[in-house]
Amino acid sequence: MPLVAPEAARVRSNRLIRELRNMGLDPDHFVIFGSAPLLAHGLRTQVSDLDVVARGAAWERVSADGTPALGTRSGDHVWQFCQGRLQFFEHWITQDWDTDALIDNAEIIDGLRFAPLREVLRYKEELKRPKDAADIEALRHHLGLPADALATTAVASVR
């Protein structure tokens, strides 16, 4: 039996990521954002939900099949699955985040696109939510950034 990379094993073991895979969406048309990239890299042991930014056919499909909701920050349409634990967005947080760039510049782990950790850090620092403090600390440490540095270097994701 071939060995599986630790990142792939973590991705495969998550129930919500398995649900996402089972939807049969084209993986070139979505990126997993939020805290799940930390899970894939071993910086978290679990996530309570899965945030996905989608475009094209993937967005059309979830728009047709999902339960509608509104984004808490943007007010944009959000499509939910798995009792709201699997959420699809057309834009990430604000329209300043370029959906195509986020997807195209994503890190591929076990065939799925995950937001780069620098982008996750930038998003969490932008929101400045108390619940993200431990993630921000873990990301800064993992990326070799000083504790007081801000992740302002984007990977071509902001227009």
Backbone torsions as a table, in degrees:
resi	resn	phi	psi	omega
1	MET	NA	130.6	-178.3
2	PRO	-69.3	149.4	176.9
3	LEU	-72.6	146.2	178.6
4	VAL	-110.9	131.4	178.5
5	ALA	-58.7	148.3	-179.0
6	PRO	-56.8	-38.5	179.7
7	GLU	-61.8	-45.4	-179.6
8	ALA	-63.6	-40.8	-179.9
9	ALA	-62.7	-41.6	179.1
10	ARG	-65.4	-41.0	179.8
11	VAL	-64.4	-46.5	-177.1
12	ARG	-66.3	-27.6	-176.6
13	SER	-81.9	-11.6	-177.5
14	ASN	-84.3	125.1	-176.9
15	ARG	-60.4	-42.4	-178.2
16	LEU	-68.0	-36.4	177.1
17	ILE	-68.3	-36.8	175.0
18	ARG	-63.3	-41.1	176.9
19	GLU	-60.8	-43.0	178.1
20	LEU	-60.5	-47.5	178.0
21	ARG	-57.9	-42.6	-177.6
22	ASN	-65.4	-16.1	178.3
23	MET	-71.3	-19.1	176.9
24	GLY	73.1	23.6	178.6
25	LEU	-75.0	150.6	176.7
26	ASP	-67.4	115.8	-176.6
27	PRO	-65.5	-11.2	175.0
28	ASP	-83.4	1.8	-178.1
29	HIS	-120.3	18.5	173.4
30	PHE	-155.7	159.5	175.8
31	VAL	-134.9	138.5	177.8
32	ILE	-87.8	124.2	-175.8
33	PHE	-121.6	-151.3	-179.1
34	GLY	66.6	-135.4	-177.6
35	SER	-96.0	-10.1	-177.5
36	ALA	-60.1	-33.5	175.2
37	PRO	-60.4	-30.2	175.7
38	LEU	-66.8	-38.6	176.1
39	LEU	-61.0	-47.3	-178.5
40	ALA	-59.8	-32.0	-178.6
41	HIS	-94.3	4.2	177.8
42	GLY	78.5	15.9	178.7
43	LEU	-90.6	-6.7	174.5
44	ARG	-142.3	152.8	178.6
45	THR	-99.6	-15.5	179.3
46	GLN	-158.4	160.8	172.3
47	VAL	-134.2	146.6	-178.0
48	SER	-89.6	-17.7	177.4
49	ASP	-150.5	173.7	-179.0
50	LEU	-129.6	121.8	178.4
51	ASP	-103.4	126.1	-175.4
52	VAL	-128.5	131.1	174.6
53	VAL	-101.7	126.1	-173.0
54	ALA	-127.1	158.6	177.3
55	ARG	-142.0	173.0	171.6
56	GLY	51.8	-136.0	-176.2
57	ALA	-61.1	-34.1	178.6
58	ALA	-64.5	-44.4	179.2
59	TRP	-64.6	-42.9	179.0
60	GLU	-60.4	-42.6	-178.3
61	ARG	-65.5	-47.8	-179.1
62	VAL	-68.4	-31.1	177.1
63	SER	-64.3	-33.1	-179.1
64	ALA	-81.0	-32.0	-171.3
65	ASP	-105.7	-17.6	-172.3
66	GLY	-86.6	171.7	173.6
67	THR	-90.2	125.6	-176.4
68	PRO	-72.9	147.6	174.5
69	ALA	-153.7	177.5	176.6
70	LEU	-118.7	140.5	177.3
71	GLY	-63.6	135.9	-177.1
72	THR	-69.5	-29.3	-179.7
73	ARG	-94.5	-43.1	-172.3
74	SER	-95.3	-25.6	-172.8
75	GLY	77.9	1.6	178.8
76	ASP	-72.0	162.1	175.1
77	HIS	-64.4	138.2	174.9
78	VAL	-128.7	139.5	177.7
79	TRP	-113.3	127.2	-172.6
80	GLN	-112.9	150.1	175.2
81	PHE	-138.6	167.3	176.5
82	CYS	54.4	51.8	179.4
83	GLN	55.2	37.3	177.0
84	GLY	84.2	0.9	-178.1
85	ARG	-85.2	-14.3	175.8
86	LEU	-119.8	110.3	-172.0
87	GLN	-121.3	136.8	179.9
88	PHE	-115.2	133.4	180.0
89	PHE	-122.2	146.9	174.5
90	GLU	-85.1	-28.3	177.5
91	HIS	-131.9	152.0	179.3
92	TRP	-94.5	115.1	176.1
93	ILE	61.7	-63.1	176.1
94	THR	-132.7	169.4	179.3
95	GLN	-74.9	-3.3	175.3
96	ASP	-67.7	-24.0	178.2
97	TRP	-84.3	122.4	-177.9
98	ASP	-81.4	112.4	-176.3
99	THR	-57.7	-47.6	-179.0
100	ASP	-61.4	-42.9	180.0
101	ALA	-65.6	-40.3	178.4
102	LEU	-60.0	-43.9	-178.7
103	ILE	-71.7	-46.8	-175.8
104	ASP	-67.1	-29.1	-178.3
105	ASN	-98.7	10.0	-177.1
106	ALA	-69.4	158.9	175.5
107	GLU	-89.7	129.7	-178.4
108	ILE	-94.7	121.5	178.6
109	ILE	-127.2	119.0	179.2
110	ASP	52.8	39.8	175.4
111	GLY	82.6	0.4	178.8
112	LEU	-114.9	150.5	-179.5
113	ARG	-92.6	127.0	177.3
114	PHE	-119.8	142.3	176.5
115	ALA	-60.6	138.0	176.1
116	PRO	-59.4	147.0	-176.5
117	LEU	-59.7	-33.5	177.2
118	ARG	-62.3	-37.1	178.3
119	GLU	-69.5	-38.9	178.0
120	VAL	-63.2	-43.3	177.7
121	LEU	-61.6	-44.6	-179.0
122	ARG	-61.0	-43.4	-180.0
123	TYR	-64.5	-44.7	-178.5
124	LYS	-67.1	-35.3	176.9
125	GLU	-71.8	-32.8	176.5
126	GLU	-62.6	-43.6	-176.7
127	LEU	-76.9	-30.0	177.8
128	LYS	52.1	44.2	178.0
129	ARG	-85.3	139.0	178.5
130	PRO	-55.9	-34.7	-178.1
131	LYS	-66.4	-15.5	-179.1
132	ASP	-94.5	-2.5	-174.8
133	ALA	-56.4	-45.5	-179.4
134	ALA	-66.7	-38.0	177.2
135	ASP	-64.4	-42.7	180.0
136	ILE	-61.5	-44.6	178.9
137	GLU	-61.9	-45.4	-179.9
138	ALA	-64.1	-41.7	179.3
139	LEU	-64.8	-46.5	179.0
140	ARG	-58.7	-44.3	179.5
141	HIS	-63.3	-48.8	-178.7
142	HIS	-60.5	-38.4	-178.4
143	LEU	-85.1	-2.0	179.0
144	GLY	72.6	29.5	-179.8
145	LEU	-99.6	145.2	175.5
146	PRO	-63.4	155.9	-175.6
147	ALA	-58.3	-29.7	-176.5
148	ASP	-98.7	4.6	-180.0
149	ALA	-78.0	144.0	175.1
150	LEU	-100.2	144.6	-179.5
151	ALA	-86.1	75.4	-175.9
152	THR	-93.7	-8.5	179.4
153	THR	-86.4	105.8	-178.9
154	ALA	-87.3	157.6	177.7
155	VAL	-99.9	64.6	177.4
156	ALA	54.7	35.5	-177.9
157	SER	-103.3	-9.2	178.8
158	VAL	-110.2	134.6	-179.7
159	ARG	-64.4	NA	NA
